[in-house]
Amino acid sequence: MRFLAARALPALLCLLPAACVTNPVTGHKQFMLVSEAEELQMGNEALPSIVYSYEHEYQDPELKRYLGTIVLRLHAVSHRANLPVDFRVLDT
């Protein structure tokens, strides 16, 4: 078993740099286990249960429009402006 582990370790260490990406905020390399696509998928899958866990999602179009202008302005200058944005107003 030790022999197998000793042979597998160098192969695993060779794959490690492939999982490192540059953090757009810090500019430093960082180990990432989840890709952007996986992150988006996880968020989309989690959204219904998050909304369900609160008693009420506000459906006020005027409030959503007002907050939307603020959210979109902030998103445009964020370090991940290339990603889609969505927000909900929940009664917490």
PyMOL Python script that loads the backbone (N, CA, C, O; Angstrom):
from pymol import cmd

cmd.read_pdbstr("""\
ATOM      1  N   MET A   1       0.827  -1.199   0.000  1.00  0.00           N
ATOM      2  CA  MET A   1       0.000   0.000   0.000  1.00  0.00           C
ATOM      3  C   MET A   1       0.874   1.267   0.000  1.00  0.00           C
ATOM      4  O   MET A   1       0.578   2.229  -0.709  1.00  0.00           O
ATOM      5  N   ARG A   2       1.953   1.257   0.803  1.00  0.00           N
ATOM      6  CA  ARG A   2       2.846   2.415   0.845  1.00  0.00           C
ATOM      7  C   ARG A   2       3.478   2.670  -0.514  1.00  0.00           C
ATOM      8  O   ARG A   2       3.651   3.815  -0.932  1.00  0.00           O
ATOM      9  N   PHE A   3       3.819   1.578  -1.196  1.00  0.00           N
ATOM     10  CA  PHE A   3       4.450   1.701  -2.504  1.00  0.00           C
ATOM     11  C   PHE A   3       3.504   2.402  -3.480  1.00  0.00           C
ATOM     12  O   PHE A   3       3.922   3.274  -4.242  1.00  0.00           O
ATOM     13  N   LEU A   4       2.235   2.015  -3.451  1.00  0.00           N
ATOM     14  CA  LEU A   4       1.238   2.633  -4.337  1.00  0.00           C
ATOM     15  C   LEU A   4       1.065   4.114  -4.005  1.00  0.00           C
ATOM     16  O   LEU A   4       1.000   4.948  -4.908  1.00  0.00           O
ATOM     17  N   ALA A   5       0.991   4.441  -2.727  1.00  0.00           N
ATOM     18  CA  ALA A   5       0.839   5.836  -2.314  1.00  0.00           C
ATOM     19  C   ALA A   5       2.059   6.658  -2.710  1.00  0.00           C
ATOM     20  O   ALA A   5       1.933   7.809  -3.126  1.00  0.00           O
ATOM     21  N   ALA A   6       3.236   6.062  -2.580  1.00  0.00           N
ATOM     22  CA  ALA A   6       4.463   6.776  -2.938  1.00  0.00           C
ATOM     23  C   ALA A   6       4.536   7.047  -4.436  1.00  0.00           C
ATOM     24  O   ALA A   6       5.116   8.049  -4.854  1.00  0.00           O
ATOM     25  N   ARG A   7       3.964   6.178  -5.238  1.00  0.00           N
ATOM     26  CA  ARG A   7       3.972   6.377  -6.688  1.00  0.00           C
ATOM     27  C   ARG A   7       2.863   7.332  -7.124  1.00  0.00           C
ATOM     28  O   ARG A   7       3.014   8.049  -8.113  1.00  0.00           O
ATOM     29  N   ALA A   8       1.759   7.343  -6.399  1.00  0.00           N
ATOM     30  CA  ALA A   8       0.630   8.193  -6.772  1.00  0.00           C
ATOM     31  C   ALA A   8       0.856   9.647  -6.381  1.00  0.00           C
ATOM     32  O   ALA A   8       0.345  10.552  -7.041  1.00  0.00           O
ATOM     33  N   LEU A   9       1.606   9.879  -5.329  1.00  0.00           N
ATOM     34  CA  LEU A   9       1.811  11.242  -4.833  1.00  0.00           C
ATOM     35  C   LEU A   9       2.422  12.171  -5.877  1.00  0.00           C
ATOM     36  O   LEU A   9       1.905  13.274  -6.053  1.00  0.00           O
ATOM     37  N   PRO A  10       3.482  11.798  -6.575  1.00  0.00           N
ATOM     38  CA  PRO A  10       4.027  12.706  -7.593  1.00  0.00           C
ATOM     39  C   PRO A  10       3.028  13.021  -8.708  1.00  0.00           C
ATOM     40  O   PRO A  10       2.989  14.142  -9.215  1.00  0.00           O
ATOM     41  N   ALA A  11       2.231  12.039  -9.082  1.00  0.00           N
ATOM     42  CA  ALA A  11       1.225  12.276 -10.124  1.00  0.00           C
ATOM     43  C   ALA A  11       0.182  13.277  -9.642  1.00  0.00           C
ATOM     44  O   ALA A  11      -0.233  14.160 -10.393  1.00  0.00           O
ATOM     45  N   LEU A  12      -0.234  13.140  -8.399  1.00  0.00           N
ATOM     46  CA  LEU A  12      -1.214  14.076  -7.846  1.00  0.00           C
ATOM     47  C   LEU A  12      -0.632  15.475  -7.724  1.00  0.00           C
ATOM     48  O   LEU A  12      -1.326  16.461  -7.972  1.00  0.00           O
ATOM     49  N   LEU A  13       0.625  15.568  -7.345  1.00  0.00           N
ATOM     50  CA  LEU A  13       1.267  16.878  -7.221  1.00  0.00           C
ATOM     51  C   LEU A  13       1.399  17.568  -8.575  1.00  0.00           C
ATOM     52  O   LEU A  13       1.392  18.797  -8.646  1.00  0.00           O
ATOM     53  N   CYS A  14       1.517  16.796  -9.641  1.00  0.00           N
ATOM     54  CA  CYS A  14       1.584  17.381 -10.987  1.00  0.00           C
ATOM     55  C   CYS A  14       0.253  18.004 -11.393  1.00  0.00           C
ATOM     56  O   CYS A  14       0.219  18.964 -12.163  1.00  0.00           O
ATOM     57  N   LEU A  15      -0.843  17.454 -10.872  1.00  0.00           N
ATOM     58  CA  LEU A  15      -2.172  17.969 -11.213  1.00  0.00           C
ATOM     59  C   LEU A  15      -2.541  19.205 -10.404  1.00  0.00           C
ATOM     60  O   LEU A  15      -3.436  19.953 -10.799  1.00  0.00           O
ATOM     61  N   LEU A  16      -1.880  19.429  -9.300  1.00  0.00           N
ATOM     62  CA  LEU A  16      -2.204  20.541  -8.411  1.00  0.00           C
ATOM     63  C   LEU A  16      -2.182  21.908  -9.086  1.00  0.00           C
ATOM     64  O   LEU A  16      -3.114  22.682  -8.867  1.00  0.00           O
ATOM     65  N   PRO A  17      -1.175  22.259  -9.896  1.00  0.00           N
ATOM     66  CA  PRO A  17      -1.180  23.582 -10.529  1.00  0.00           C
ATOM     67  C   PRO A  17      -2.382  23.817 -11.447  1.00  0.00           C
ATOM     68  O   PRO A  17      -2.784  24.961 -11.653  1.00  0.00           O
ATOM     69  N   ALA A  18      -2.951  22.758 -11.991  1.00  0.00           N
ATOM     70  CA  ALA A  18      -4.116  22.914 -12.860  1.00  0.00           C
ATOM     71  C   ALA A  18      -5.323  23.414 -12.079  1.00  0.00           C
ATOM     72  O   ALA A  18      -6.224  24.020 -12.658  1.00  0.00           O
ATOM     73  N   ALA A  19      -5.354  23.171 -10.779  1.00  0.00           N
ATOM     74  CA  ALA A  19      -6.470  23.610  -9.952  1.00  0.00           C
ATOM     75  C   ALA A  19      -6.240  24.997  -9.373  1.00  0.00           C
ATOM     76  O   ALA A  19      -7.092  25.494  -8.637  1.00  0.00           O
ATOM     77  N   CYS A  20      -5.124  25.636  -9.676  1.00  0.00           N
ATOM     78  CA  CYS A  20      -4.826  26.979  -9.188  1.00  0.00           C
ATOM     79  C   CYS A  20      -5.236  28.018 -10.225  1.00  0.00           C
ATOM     80  O   CYS A  20      -4.947  27.878 -11.413  1.00  0.00           O
ATOM     81  N   VAL A  21      -5.899  29.041  -9.764  1.00  0.00           N
ATOM     82  CA  VAL A  21      -6.309  30.141 -10.635  1.00  0.00           C
ATOM     83  C   VAL A  21      -5.919  31.448  -9.969  1.00  0.00           C
ATOM     84  O   VAL A  21      -5.664  31.490  -8.765  1.00  0.00           O
ATOM     85  N   THR A  22      -5.874  32.502 -10.749  1.00  0.00           N
ATOM     86  CA  THR A  22      -5.552  33.814 -10.197  1.00  0.00           C
ATOM     87  C   THR A  22      -6.818  34.455  -9.649  1.00  0.00           C
ATOM     88  O   THR A  22      -7.809  34.603 -10.365  1.00  0.00           O
ATOM     89  N   ASN A  23      -6.782  34.832  -8.387  1.00  0.00           N
ATOM     90  CA  ASN A  23      -7.895  35.523  -7.758  1.00  0.00           C
ATOM     91  C   ASN A  23      -7.941  36.937  -8.325  1.00  0.00           C
ATOM     92  O   ASN A  23      -6.954  37.664  -8.216  1.00  0.00           O
ATOM     93  N   PRO A  24      -9.078  37.359  -8.940  1.00  0.00           N
ATOM     94  CA  PRO A  24      -9.130  38.680  -9.565  1.00  0.00           C
ATOM     95  C   PRO A  24      -9.060  39.837  -8.572  1.00  0.00           C
ATOM     96  O   PRO A  24      -8.746  40.961  -8.962  1.00  0.00           O
ATOM     97  N   VAL A  25      -9.344  39.585  -7.315  1.00  0.00           N
ATOM     98  CA  VAL A  25      -9.304  40.645  -6.309  1.00  0.00           C
ATOM     99  C   VAL A  25      -7.885  40.853  -5.793  1.00  0.00           C
ATOM    100  O   VAL A  25      -7.398  41.981  -5.719  1.00  0.00           O
ATOM    101  N   THR A  26      -7.225  39.744  -5.435  1.00  0.00           N
ATOM    102  CA  THR A  26      -5.894  39.855  -4.834  1.00  0.00           C
ATOM    103  C   THR A  26      -4.768  39.776  -5.856  1.00  0.00           C
ATOM    104  O   THR A  26      -3.672  40.280  -5.613  1.00  0.00           O
ATOM    105  N   GLY A  27      -5.035  39.144  -7.004  1.00  0.00           N
ATOM    106  CA  GLY A  27      -3.996  38.941  -8.002  1.00  0.00           C
ATOM    107  C   GLY A  27      -3.083  37.771  -7.685  1.00  0.00           C
ATOM    108  O   GLY A  27      -2.139  37.504  -8.429  1.00  0.00           O
ATOM    109  N   HIS A  28      -3.351  37.066  -6.587  1.00  0.00           N
ATOM    110  CA  HIS A  28      -2.542  35.916  -6.181  1.00  0.00           C
ATOM    111  C   HIS A  28      -3.161  34.618  -6.690  1.00  0.00           C
ATOM    112  O   HIS A  28      -4.371  34.528  -6.898  1.00  0.00           O
ATOM    113  N   LYS A  29      -2.304  33.614  -6.887  1.00  0.00           N
ATOM    114  CA  LYS A  29      -2.778  32.276  -7.250  1.00  0.00           C
ATOM    115  C   LYS A  29      -3.487  31.670  -6.050  1.00  0.00           C
ATOM    116  O   LYS A  29      -3.088  31.872  -4.903  1.00  0.00           O
ATOM    117  N   GLN A  30      -4.541  30.926  -6.336  1.00  0.00           N
ATOM    118  CA  GLN A  30      -5.330  30.346  -5.267  1.00  0.00           C
ATOM    119  C   GLN A  30      -5.857  28.995  -5.733  1.00  0.00           C
ATOM    120  O   GLN A  30      -6.201  28.830  -6.903  1.00  0.00           O
ATOM    121  N   PHE A  31      -5.921  28.036  -4.828  1.00  0.00           N
ATOM    122  CA  PHE A  31      -6.398  26.690  -5.133  1.00  0.00           C
ATOM    123  C   PHE A  31      -7.920  26.711  -5.196  1.00  0.00           C
ATOM    124  O   PHE A  31      -8.575  27.140  -4.246  1.00  0.00           O
ATOM    125  N   MET A  32      -8.483  26.250  -6.304  1.00  0.00           N
ATOM    126  CA  MET A  32      -9.938  26.241  -6.484  1.00  0.00           C
ATOM    127  C   MET A  32     -10.411  24.824  -6.775  1.00  0.00           C
ATOM    128  O   MET A  32      -9.895  24.167  -7.679  1.00  0.00           O
ATOM    129  N   LEU A  33     -11.374  24.360  -6.024  1.00  0.00           N
ATOM    130  CA  LEU A  33     -11.940  23.036  -6.253  1.00  0.00           C
ATOM    131  C   LEU A  33     -13.199  23.104  -7.105  1.00  0.00           C
ATOM    132  O   LEU A  33     -13.649  22.087  -7.633  1.00  0.00           O
ATOM    133  N   VAL A  34     -13.772  24.301  -7.243  1.00  0.00           N
ATOM    134  CA  VAL A  34     -15.038  24.470  -7.956  1.00  0.00           C
ATOM    135  C   VAL A  34     -14.827  25.470  -9.086  1.00  0.00           C
ATOM    136  O   VAL A  34     -14.285  26.553  -8.866  1.00  0.00           O
ATOM    137  N   SER A  35     -15.251  25.114 -10.286  1.00  0.00           N
ATOM    138  CA  SER A  35     -15.134  26.030 -11.419  1.00  0.00           C
ATOM    139  C   SER A  35     -16.264  27.059 -11.369  1.00  0.00           C
ATOM    140  O   SER A  35     -17.218  26.903 -10.607  1.00  0.00           O
ATOM    141  N   GLU A  36     -16.150  28.107 -12.182  1.00  0.00           N
ATOM    142  CA  GLU A  36     -17.223  29.110 -12.244  1.00  0.00           C
ATOM    143  C   GLU A  36     -18.528  28.471 -12.685  1.00  0.00           C
ATOM    144  O   GLU A  36     -19.586  28.788 -12.141  1.00  0.00           O
ATOM    145  N   ALA A  37     -18.470  27.575 -13.665  1.00  0.00           N
ATOM    146  CA  ALA A  37     -19.684  26.909 -14.156  1.00  0.00           C
ATOM    147  C   ALA A  37     -20.332  26.083 -13.049  1.00  0.00           C
ATOM    148  O   ALA A  37     -21.554  26.085 -12.901  1.00  0.00           O
ATOM    149  N   GLU A  38     -19.509  25.375 -12.270  1.00  0.00           N
ATOM    150  CA  GLU A  38     -20.046  24.590 -11.156  1.00  0.00           C
ATOM    151  C   GLU A  38     -20.621  25.502 -10.078  1.00  0.00           C
ATOM    152  O   GLU A  38     -21.648  25.190  -9.475  1.00  0.00           O
ATOM    153  N   GLU A  39     -19.968  26.612  -9.843  1.00  0.00           N
ATOM    154  CA  GLU A  39     -20.447  27.581  -8.851  1.00  0.00           C
ATOM    155  C   GLU A  39     -21.825  28.120  -9.249  1.00  0.00           C
ATOM    156  O   GLU A  39     -22.724  28.218  -8.414  1.00  0.00           O
ATOM    157  N   LEU A  40     -21.980  28.467 -10.528  1.00  0.00           N
ATOM    158  CA  LEU A  40     -23.271  28.955 -11.014  1.00  0.00           C
ATOM    159  C   LEU A  40     -24.341  27.877 -10.903  1.00  0.00           C
ATOM    160  O   LEU A  40     -25.470  28.161 -10.505  1.00  0.00           O
ATOM    161  N   GLN A  41     -23.995  26.649 -11.250  1.00  0.00           N
ATOM    162  CA  GLN A  41     -24.943  25.544 -11.162  1.00  0.00           C
ATOM    163  C   GLN A  41     -25.372  25.318  -9.715  1.00  0.00           C
ATOM    164  O   GLN A  41     -26.554  25.104  -9.442  1.00  0.00           O
ATOM    165  N   MET A  42     -24.417  25.366  -8.789  1.00  0.00           N
ATOM    166  CA  MET A  42     -24.731  25.190  -7.373  1.00  0.00           C
ATOM    167  C   MET A  42     -25.678  26.291  -6.888  1.00  0.00           C
ATOM    168  O   MET A  42     -26.615  26.022  -6.136  1.00  0.00           O
ATOM    169  N   GLY A  43     -25.429  27.526  -7.320  1.00  0.00           N
ATOM    170  CA  GLY A  43     -26.305  28.632  -6.936  1.00  0.00           C
ATOM    171  C   GLY A  43     -27.706  28.464  -7.482  1.00  0.00           C
ATOM    172  O   GLY A  43     -28.685  28.698  -6.775  1.00  0.00           O
ATOM    173  N   ASN A  44     -27.808  28.055  -8.749  1.00  0.00           N
ATOM    174  CA  ASN A  44     -29.120  27.840  -9.360  1.00  0.00           C
ATOM    175  C   ASN A  44     -29.878  26.708  -8.684  1.00  0.00           C
ATOM    176  O   ASN A  44     -31.097  26.777  -8.528  1.00  0.00           O
ATOM    177  N   GLU A  45     -29.160  25.674  -8.285  1.00  0.00           N
ATOM    178  CA  GLU A  45     -29.802  24.550  -7.599  1.00  0.00           C
ATOM    179  C   GLU A  45     -30.229  24.920  -6.184  1.00  0.00           C
ATOM    180  O   GLU A  45     -31.243  24.419  -5.697  1.00  0.00           O
ATOM    181  N   ALA A  46     -29.477  25.783  -5.522  1.00  0.00           N
ATOM    182  CA  ALA A  46     -29.776  26.155  -4.138  1.00  0.00           C
ATOM    183  C   ALA A  46     -30.871  27.210  -4.037  1.00  0.00           C
ATOM    184  O   ALA A  46     -31.539  27.307  -3.008  1.00  0.00           O
ATOM    185  N   LEU A  47     -31.062  27.999  -5.089  1.00  0.00           N
ATOM    186  CA  LEU A  47     -32.000  29.129  -5.036  1.00  0.00           C
ATOM    187  C   LEU A  47     -33.403  28.745  -4.569  1.00  0.00           C
ATOM    188  O   LEU A  47     -33.921  29.397  -3.662  1.00  0.00           O
ATOM    189  N   PRO A  48     -34.049  27.720  -5.139  1.00  0.00           N
ATOM    190  CA  PRO A  48     -35.412  27.411  -4.693  1.00  0.00           C
ATOM    191  C   PRO A  48     -35.509  27.101  -3.204  1.00  0.00           C
ATOM    192  O   PRO A  48     -36.455  27.538  -2.549  1.00  0.00           O
ATOM    193  N   SER A  49     -34.555  26.359  -2.659  1.00  0.00           N
ATOM    194  CA  SER A  49     -34.634  26.030  -1.234  1.00  0.00           C
ATOM    195  C   SER A  49     -34.354  27.248  -0.360  1.00  0.00           C
ATOM    196  O   SER A  49     -34.903  27.362   0.737  1.00  0.00           O
ATOM    197  N   ILE A  50     -33.507  28.157  -0.835  1.00  0.00           N
ATOM    198  CA  ILE A  50     -33.247  29.385  -0.076  1.00  0.00           C
ATOM    199  C   ILE A  50     -34.504  30.242  -0.036  1.00  0.00           C
ATOM    200  O   ILE A  50     -34.898  30.724   1.026  1.00  0.00           O
ATOM    201  N   VAL A  51     -35.131  30.430  -1.186  1.00  0.00           N
ATOM    202  CA  VAL A  51     -36.360  31.229  -1.248  1.00  0.00           C
ATOM    203  C   VAL A  51     -37.450  30.565  -0.413  1.00  0.00           C
ATOM    204  O   VAL A  51     -38.193  31.249   0.291  1.00  0.00           O
ATOM    205  N   TYR A  52     -37.550  29.239  -0.485  1.00  0.00           N
ATOM    206  CA  TYR A  52     -38.572  28.504   0.257  1.00  0.00           C
ATOM    207  C   TYR A  52     -38.372  28.620   1.764  1.00  0.00           C
ATOM    208  O   TYR A  52     -39.343  28.605   2.521  1.00  0.00           O
ATOM    209  N   SER A  53     -37.123  28.734   2.206  1.00  0.00           N
ATOM    210  CA  SER A  53     -36.851  28.777   3.640  1.00  0.00           C
ATOM    211  C   SER A  53     -37.337  30.074   4.295  1.00  0.00           C
ATOM    212  O   SER A  53     -37.438  30.155   5.519  1.00  0.00           O
ATOM    213  N   TYR A  54     -37.635  31.079   3.480  1.00  0.00           N
ATOM    214  CA  TYR A  54     -38.207  32.318   4.004  1.00  0.00           C
ATOM    215  C   TYR A  54     -39.702  32.308   3.731  1.00  0.00           C
ATOM    216  O   TYR A  54     -40.159  31.690   2.770  1.00  0.00           O
ATOM    217  N   GLU A  55     -40.446  32.977   4.559  1.00  0.00           N
ATOM    218  CA  GLU A  55     -41.894  32.943   4.437  1.00  0.00           C
ATOM    219  C   GLU A  55     -42.409  33.726   3.244  1.00  0.00           C
ATOM    220  O   GLU A  55     -43.485  33.437   2.721  1.00  0.00           O
ATOM    221  N   HIS A  56     -41.643  34.717   2.817  1.00  0.00           N
ATOM    222  CA  HIS A  56     -42.215  35.629   1.838  1.00  0.00           C
ATOM    223  C   HIS A  56     -41.136  36.202   0.928  1.00  0.00           C
ATOM    224  O   HIS A  56     -40.091  36.655   1.394  1.00  0.00           O
ATOM    225  N   GLU A  57     -41.402  36.174  -0.367  1.00  0.00           N
ATOM    226  CA  GLU A  57     -40.562  36.884  -1.330  1.00  0.00           C
ATOM    227  C   GLU A  57     -41.389  38.062  -1.829  1.00  0.00           C
ATOM    228  O   GLU A  57     -42.480  37.884  -2.370  1.00  0.00           O
ATOM    229  N   TYR A  58     -40.861  39.257  -1.640  1.00  0.00           N
ATOM    230  CA  TYR A  58     -41.590  40.448  -2.057  1.00  0.00           C
ATOM    231  C   TYR A  58     -41.738  40.473  -3.576  1.00  0.00           C
ATOM    232  O   TYR A  58     -40.786  40.199  -4.306  1.00  0.00           O
ATOM    233  N   GLN A  59     -42.933  40.802  -4.040  1.00  0.00           N
ATOM    234  CA  GLN A  59     -43.223  40.855  -5.469  1.00  0.00           C
ATOM    235  C   GLN A  59     -43.473  42.288  -5.929  1.00  0.00           C
ATOM    236  O   GLN A  59     -44.077  42.504  -6.980  1.00  0.00           O
ATOM    237  N   ASP A  60     -43.020  43.259  -5.160  1.00  0.00           N
ATOM    238  CA  ASP A  60     -43.241  44.669  -5.475  1.00  0.00           C
ATOM    239  C   ASP A  60     -42.356  45.081  -6.656  1.00  0.00           C
ATOM    240  O   ASP A  60     -41.139  45.175  -6.497  1.00  0.00           O
ATOM    241  N   PRO A  61     -42.941  45.331  -7.844  1.00  0.00           N
ATOM    242  CA  PRO A  61     -42.136  45.670  -9.021  1.00  0.00           C
ATOM    243  C   PRO A  61     -41.364  46.981  -8.862  1.00  0.00           C
ATOM    244  O   PRO A  61     -40.254  47.112  -9.379  1.00  0.00           O
ATOM    245  N   GLU A  62     -41.939  47.945  -8.155  1.00  0.00           N
ATOM    246  CA  GLU A  62     -41.252  49.225  -7.958  1.00  0.00           C
ATOM    247  C   GLU A  62     -40.000  49.044  -7.092  1.00  0.00           C
ATOM    248  O   GLU A  62     -38.945  49.603  -7.392  1.00  0.00           O
ATOM    249  N   LEU A  63     -40.124  48.263  -6.024  1.00  0.00           N
ATOM    250  CA  LEU A  63     -38.981  47.975  -5.158  1.00  0.00           C
ATOM    251  C   LEU A  63     -37.907  47.203  -5.928  1.00  0.00           C
ATOM    252  O   LEU A  63     -36.719  47.505  -5.818  1.00  0.00           O
ATOM    253  N   LYS A  64     -38.328  46.215  -6.701  1.00  0.00           N
ATOM    254  CA  LYS A  64     -37.368  45.418  -7.481  1.00  0.00           C
ATOM    255  C   LYS A  64     -36.663  46.287  -8.523  1.00  0.00           C
ATOM    256  O   LYS A  64     -35.466  46.117  -8.757  1.00  0.00           O
ATOM    257  N   ARG A  65     -37.379  47.201  -9.140  1.00  0.00           N
ATOM    258  CA  ARG A  65     -36.780  48.099 -10.137  1.00  0.00           C
ATOM    259  C   ARG A  65     -35.759  49.030  -9.468  1.00  0.00           C
ATOM    260  O   ARG A  65     -34.660  49.225  -9.985  1.00  0.00           O
ATOM    261  N   TYR A  66     -36.129  49.599  -8.320  1.00  0.00           N
ATOM    262  CA  TYR A  66     -35.231  50.497  -7.588  1.00  0.00           C
ATOM    263  C   TYR A  66     -33.958  49.759  -7.162  1.00  0.00           C
ATOM    264  O   TYR A  66     -32.848  50.224  -7.420  1.00  0.00           O
ATOM    265  N   LEU A  67     -34.130  48.611  -6.512  1.00  0.00           N
ATOM    266  CA  LEU A  67     -32.968  47.845  -6.071  1.00  0.00           C
ATOM    267  C   LEU A  67     -32.172  47.316  -7.260  1.00  0.00           C
ATOM    268  O   LEU A  67     -30.951  47.187  -7.184  1.00  0.00           O
ATOM    269  N   GLY A  68     -32.859  47.012  -8.351  1.00  0.00           N
ATOM    270  CA  GLY A  68     -32.187  46.521  -9.551  1.00  0.00           C
ATOM    271  C   GLY A  68     -31.193  47.523 -10.096  1.00  0.00           C
ATOM    272  O   GLY A  68     -30.112  47.141 -10.544  1.00  0.00           O
ATOM    273  N   THR A  69     -31.541  48.802 -10.063  1.00  0.00           N
ATOM    274  CA  THR A  69     -30.604  49.816 -10.557  1.00  0.00           C
ATOM    275  C   THR A  69     -29.347  49.858  -9.687  1.00  0.00           C
ATOM    276  O   THR A  69     -28.238  50.023 -10.194  1.00  0.00           O
ATOM    277  N   ILE A  70     -29.530  49.707  -8.380  1.00  0.00           N
ATOM    278  CA  ILE A  70     -28.385  49.711  -7.463  1.00  0.00           C
ATOM    279  C   ILE A  70     -27.544  48.454  -7.655  1.00  0.00           C
ATOM    280  O   ILE A  70     -26.319  48.529  -7.760  1.00  0.00           O
ATOM    281  N   VAL A  71     -28.201  47.304  -7.699  1.00  0.00           N
ATOM    282  CA  VAL A  71     -27.493  46.030  -7.859  1.00  0.00           C
ATOM    283  C   VAL A  71     -26.708  46.014  -9.165  1.00  0.00           C
ATOM    284  O   VAL A  71     -25.549  45.598  -9.181  1.00  0.00           O
ATOM    285  N   LEU A  72     -27.319  46.459 -10.259  1.00  0.00           N
ATOM    286  CA  LEU A  72     -26.636  46.437 -11.555  1.00  0.00           C
ATOM    287  C   LEU A  72     -25.455  47.405 -11.602  1.00  0.00           C
ATOM    288  O   LEU A  72     -24.441  47.113 -12.236  1.00  0.00           O
ATOM    289  N   ARG A  73     -25.580  48.557 -10.935  1.00  0.00           N
ATOM    290  CA  ARG A  73     -24.444  49.495 -10.888  1.00  0.00           C
ATOM    291  C   ARG A  73     -23.280  48.895 -10.105  1.00  0.00           C
ATOM    292  O   ARG A  73     -22.126  49.009 -10.517  1.00  0.00           O
ATOM    293  N   LEU A  74     -23.582  48.257  -8.981  1.00  0.00           N
ATOM    294  CA  LEU A  74     -22.534  47.611  -8.188  1.00  0.00           C
ATOM    295  C   LEU A  74     -21.920  46.438  -8.954  1.00  0.00           C
ATOM    296  O   LEU A  74     -20.703  46.252  -8.950  1.00  0.00           O
ATOM    297  N   HIS A  75     -22.755  45.667  -9.596  1.00  0.00           N
ATOM    298  CA  HIS A  75     -22.282  44.499 -10.348  1.00  0.00           C
ATOM    299  C   HIS A  75     -21.361  44.917 -11.489  1.00  0.00           C
ATOM    300  O   HIS A  75     -20.377  44.232 -11.770  1.00  0.00           O
ATOM    301  N   ALA A  76     -21.664  46.019 -12.141  1.00  0.00           N
ATOM    302  CA  ALA A  76     -20.867  46.479 -13.286  1.00  0.00           C
ATOM    303  C   ALA A  76     -19.427  46.797 -12.900  1.00  0.00           C
ATOM    304  O   ALA A  76     -18.526  46.676 -13.730  1.00  0.00           O
ATOM    305  N   VAL A  77     -19.201  47.198 -11.659  1.00  0.00           N
ATOM    306  CA  VAL A  77     -17.842  47.548 -11.235  1.00  0.00           C
ATOM    307  C   VAL A  77     -17.215  46.469 -10.343  1.00  0.00           C
ATOM    308  O   VAL A  77     -16.138  46.672  -9.783  1.00  0.00           O
ATOM    309  N   SER A  78     -17.886  45.338 -10.216  1.00  0.00           N
ATOM    310  CA  SER A  78     -17.340  44.259  -9.389  1.00  0.00           C
ATOM    311  C   SER A  78     -16.264  43.496 -10.147  1.00  0.00           C
ATOM    312  O   SER A  78     -16.143  43.635 -11.364  1.00  0.00           O
ATOM    313  N   HIS A  79     -15.495  42.702  -9.446  1.00  0.00           N
ATOM    314  CA  HIS A  79     -14.432  41.918 -10.069  1.00  0.00           C
ATOM    315  C   HIS A  79     -14.966  40.710 -10.829  1.00  0.00           C
ATOM    316  O   HIS A  79     -14.196  40.011 -11.487  1.00  0.00           O
ATOM    317  N   ARG A  80     -16.266  40.452 -10.750  1.00  0.00           N
ATOM    318  CA  ARG A  80     -16.867  39.330 -11.475  1.00  0.00           C
ATOM    319  C   ARG A  80     -18.063  39.805 -12.296  1.00  0.00           C
ATOM    320  O   ARG A  80     -19.103  39.147 -12.331  1.00  0.00           O
ATOM    321  N   ALA A  81     -17.909  40.932 -12.944  1.00  0.00           N
ATOM    322  CA  ALA A  81     -18.996  41.520 -13.732  1.00  0.00           C
ATOM    323  C   ALA A  81     -19.373  40.672 -14.937  1.00  0.00           C
ATOM    324  O   ALA A  81     -20.423  40.892 -15.541  1.00  0.00           O
ATOM    325  N   ASN A  82     -18.539  39.711 -15.295  1.00  0.00           N
ATOM    326  CA  ASN A  82     -18.844  38.838 -16.427  1.00  0.00           C
ATOM    327  C   ASN A  82     -19.883  37.773 -16.082  1.00  0.00           C
ATOM    328  O   ASN A  82     -20.420  37.124 -16.979  1.00  0.00           O
ATOM    329  N   LEU A  83     -20.169  37.587 -14.805  1.00  0.00           N
ATOM    330  CA  LEU A  83     -21.130  36.571 -14.384  1.00  0.00           C
ATOM    331  C   LEU A  83     -22.545  37.135 -14.366  1.00  0.00           C
ATOM    332  O   LEU A  83     -22.732  38.336 -14.172  1.00  0.00           O
ATOM    333  N   PRO A  84     -23.540  36.277 -14.567  1.00  0.00           N
ATOM    334  CA  PRO A  84     -24.922  36.755 -14.501  1.00  0.00           C
ATOM    335  C   PRO A  84     -25.276  37.166 -13.072  1.00  0.00           C
ATOM    336  O   PRO A  84     -24.707  36.664 -12.103  1.00  0.00           O
ATOM    337  N   VAL A  85     -26.218  38.080 -12.971  1.00  0.00           N
ATOM    338  CA  VAL A  85     -26.636  38.552 -11.652  1.00  0.00           C
ATOM    339  C   VAL A  85     -28.150  38.382 -11.518  1.00  0.00           C
ATOM    340  O   VAL A  85     -28.905  38.588 -12.467  1.00  0.00           O
ATOM    341  N   ASP A  86     -28.564  38.003 -10.321  1.00  0.00           N
ATOM    342  CA  ASP A  86     -29.984  37.859 -10.001  1.00  0.00           C
ATOM    343  C   ASP A  86     -30.110  38.170  -8.514  1.00  0.00           C
ATOM    344  O   ASP A  86     -29.211  37.856  -7.734  1.00  0.00           O
ATOM    345  N   PHE A  87     -31.201  38.776  -8.127  1.00  0.00           N
ATOM    346  CA  PHE A  87     -31.405  39.030  -6.706  1.00  0.00           C
ATOM    347  C   PHE A  87     -32.880  38.888  -6.383  1.00  0.00           C
ATOM    348  O   PHE A  87     -33.740  39.049  -7.249  1.00  0.00           O
ATOM    349  N   ARG A  88     -33.153  38.591  -5.148  1.00  0.00           N
ATOM    350  CA  ARG A  88     -34.516  38.460  -4.641  1.00  0.00           C
ATOM    351  C   ARG A  88     -34.609  39.263  -3.357  1.00  0.00           C
ATOM    352  O   ARG A  88     -33.634  39.374  -2.613  1.00  0.00           O
ATOM    353  N   VAL A  89     -35.773  39.818  -3.099  1.00  0.00           N
ATOM    354  CA  VAL A  89     -36.015  40.520  -1.844  1.00  0.00           C
ATOM    355  C   VAL A  89     -36.839  39.573  -0.984  1.00  0.00           C
ATOM    356  O   VAL A  89     -37.998  39.287  -1.286  1.00  0.00           O
ATOM    357  N   LEU A  90     -36.222  39.087   0.097  1.00  0.00           N
ATOM    358  CA  LEU A  90     -36.863  38.111   0.964  1.00  0.00           C
ATOM    359  C   LEU A  90     -37.173  38.737   2.313  1.00  0.00           C
ATOM    360  O   LEU A  90     -36.436  39.594   2.800  1.00  0.00           O
ATOM    361  N   ASP A  91     -38.275  38.296   2.908  1.00  0.00           N
ATOM    362  CA  ASP A  91     -38.661  38.762   4.233  1.00  0.00           C
ATOM    363  C   ASP A  91     -37.865  37.960   5.249  1.00  0.00           C
ATOM    364  O   ASP A  91     -38.142  36.784   5.484  1.00  0.00           O
ATOM    365  N   THR A  92     -36.870  38.608   5.849  1.00  0.00           N
ATOM    366  CA  THR A  92     -36.043  37.913   6.831  1.00  0.00           C
ATOM    367  C   THR A  92     -36.463  38.295   8.227  1.00  0.00           C
ATOM    368  O   THR A  92     -35.883  37.812   9.200  1.00  0.00           O
TER     369      THR A  92
END
""", "prot")
cmd.dss("prot")
cmd.show_as("cartoon", "prot")
cmd.util.cbc("prot")
cmd.orient("prot")
